[in-house]
Amino acid sequence: MATIIKDEKLTRMAESVKPDTKRRVLLPKSVVKGDVTYHIYANSLGQIILDPQVTIPASEVWVFKHKEVLAAIDKGMAEAADGKAVKRGSFARHVKDAS
């Protein structure tokens, strides 16, 4: 199995949380961010890890299946973060009127 814990620096977010009558545990708002789902893992000691997941549209899966495309996107994002992006102005003149 792949390594689940990517950062071993854990922070206690709540204390003495007890499941309700339907065995649900409410997570603090500070823990849950955005539209996220979780994979749930447990060990033999009863410790539980929630691994946040997001879904991507099926039309965008191809990016993750083509490593060279993903690498090019990562490179572009890194260059933009380093201030290496170049403004090219508007590309509106290249759009053909569909009406």
Secondary structure, 3 states (H helix, E strand, C coil): CCCCCCCCCCCCCCCCCCCCCCCCCCCCCCCCCCCCEEEEEECCCCCEEEEEECCCCHHHHHHHHCHHHHHHHHHHHHHHHCCCCCCCCCCHHHCCCCC
